[in-house]
Amino acid sequence: VHGYGDKESQTMGTLMNITAIVGQFIAGFALNPKRLRSMLVVFLTLCVPTQFFFIEVLSSRSLFALWIESIIIGAVYSIPWPAAAEFACELNYPMGEGVTLGLMYSFANIVMAVQILITTKLLEDRTVQAAT
């Protein structure tokens, strides 16, 4: 990952996954149907600055900052999933949960693919600017 070795990339992925598992477990119990919308708005709003902060951290070459950012990404990107699933099922009530969640995850995969392309382009541009 942009100059980092396999060990650093594995640690980053492990931190994201552990944070995601713990965060989703806690969020699953803490969900309050009256606060689903506000919870989603807060976490989804945090996704954009988190992504830009990730690009900055990758450029800084600081392992500690990268690992902290991995924990933040694990929380910000994964904790809203239980709330999003619950909210989507409520909005599409007559439709089955399987269809609703299948469509939601399909759309999320498309958005993530686009996000990867955009982030890669931003990192390449930043690398070119730093070299000149």
C-alpha positions as CSV (number, residue, x, y, z in Angstrom):
1,V,0.0,0.0,0.0
2,H,1.9,3.1,-1.3
3,G,5.3,2.3,0.0
4,Y,4.2,0.3,3.1
5,G,5.1,-3.4,3.3
6,D,2.9,-6.5,3.7
7,K,3.3,-6.4,7.5
8,E,2.1,-2.8,7.8
9,S,-0.8,-3.5,5.4
10,Q,-1.8,-6.6,7.4
11,T,-1.7,-4.7,10.7
12,M,-3.9,-2.0,9.1
13,G,-6.5,-4.5,7.9
14,T,-6.5,-6.3,11.2
15,L,-7.1,-3.1,13.2
16,M,-9.9,-2.1,10.8
17,N,-11.6,-5.5,11.2
18,I,-11.2,-5.7,15.0
19,T,-12.7,-2.2,15.3
20,A,-15.5,-3.0,12.9
21,I,-16.4,-6.2,14.8
22,V,-16.4,-4.5,18.2
23,G,-18.1,-1.4,16.9
24,Q,-20.9,-3.3,15.1
25,F,-21.5,-5.5,18.1
26,I,-21.9,-2.4,20.4
27,A,-23.9,-0.5,17.7
28,G,-26.3,-3.5,17.4
29,F,-27.2,-3.3,21.0
30,A,-27.2,0.5,21.2
31,L,-29.6,1.0,18.3
32,N,-32.6,3.1,19.2
33,P,-35.2,3.1,16.4
34,K,-35.9,6.8,17.2
35,R,-32.3,7.7,16.5
36,L,-31.6,5.6,13.4
37,R,-31.7,8.6,11.0
38,S,-29.5,10.8,13.1
39,M,-26.9,8.1,13.7
40,L,-26.7,7.4,10.0
41,V,-26.3,11.1,9.1
42,V,-23.5,11.6,11.7
43,F,-21.5,8.5,10.6
44,L,-22.0,9.0,6.9
45,T,-21.0,12.6,7.1
46,L,-17.8,11.5,8.9
47,C,-16.9,9.2,6.0
48,V,-15.8,12.0,3.6
49,P,-13.3,13.7,6.0
50,T,-12.1,10.3,7.1
51,Q,-11.2,9.4,3.6
52,F,-9.3,12.6,3.0
53,F,-7.5,12.2,6.4
54,F,-6.5,8.7,5.2
55,I,-4.8,10.1,2.1
56,E,-2.9,12.6,4.3
57,V,-1.8,9.8,6.7
58,L,-0.6,7.6,3.9
59,S,1.5,10.6,2.6
60,S,2.9,11.3,6.1
61,R,4.7,7.9,6.3
62,S,3.9,7.6,10.0
63,L,3.0,4.0,11.0
64,F,1.4,5.1,14.3
65,A,-0.8,7.6,12.5
66,L,-1.7,5.0,9.9
67,W,-2.7,2.5,12.6
68,I,-4.8,5.2,14.4
69,E,-6.5,6.1,11.1
70,S,-7.2,2.4,10.5
71,I,-9.1,2.2,13.8
72,I,-11.0,5.4,12.8
73,I,-11.9,3.9,9.4
74,G,-13.0,0.7,11.0
75,A,-15.3,2.6,13.2
76,V,-16.6,5.2,10.9
77,Y,-17.2,3.0,7.9
78,S,-18.6,-0.1,9.6
79,I,-20.6,1.0,12.7
80,P,-23.4,2.5,10.6
81,W,-24.1,-0.8,8.8
82,P,-26.5,-2.2,11.5
83,A,-28.3,1.1,11.6
84,A,-28.4,1.3,7.8
85,A,-29.7,-2.3,7.5
86,E,-32.4,-1.6,10.1
87,F,-33.4,1.6,8.5
88,A,-33.5,0.1,5.0
89,C,-35.7,-2.7,6.1
90,E,-38.1,-0.3,7.8
91,L,-38.3,1.9,4.7
92,N,-39.0,-1.1,2.4
93,Y,-41.3,-3.0,4.8
94,P,-43.5,-5.0,2.4
95,M,-40.4,-6.1,0.5
96,G,-38.4,-8.9,2.2
97,E,-35.3,-8.2,4.2
98,G,-33.2,-10.4,1.9
99,V,-34.1,-8.3,-1.1
100,T,-33.6,-5.0,0.7
101,L,-30.2,-5.9,2.2
102,G,-29.1,-7.5,-1.1
103,L,-29.8,-4.3,-3.0
104,M,-28.1,-2.3,-0.3
105,Y,-24.9,-4.3,-0.3
106,S,-24.8,-4.4,-4.1
107,F,-25.0,-0.6,-4.2
108,A,-22.4,-0.4,-1.4
109,N,-20.0,-2.5,-3.5
110,I,-20.4,-0.2,-6.5
111,V,-19.8,2.9,-4.4
112,M,-16.7,1.3,-2.8
113,A,-15.3,0.4,-6.2
114,V,-15.7,4.1,-7.3
115,Q,-14.2,5.2,-4.0
116,I,-11.2,3.1,-4.5
117,L,-10.7,4.5,-8.0
118,I,-11.0,8.1,-6.7
119,T,-8.7,7.5,-3.8
120,T,-6.1,5.9,-6.0
121,K,-6.2,8.8,-8.4
122,L,-5.9,11.3,-5.5
123,L,-2.9,9.4,-4.1
124,E,-1.2,9.3,-7.5
125,D,-1.7,13.0,-8.0
126,R,-0.4,13.7,-4.5
127,T,2.7,11.5,-5.2
128,V,3.4,13.4,-8.4
129,Q,3.1,16.8,-6.7
130,A,5.4,15.7,-3.9
131,A,8.0,14.5,-6.4
132,T,8.1,17.9,-8.2
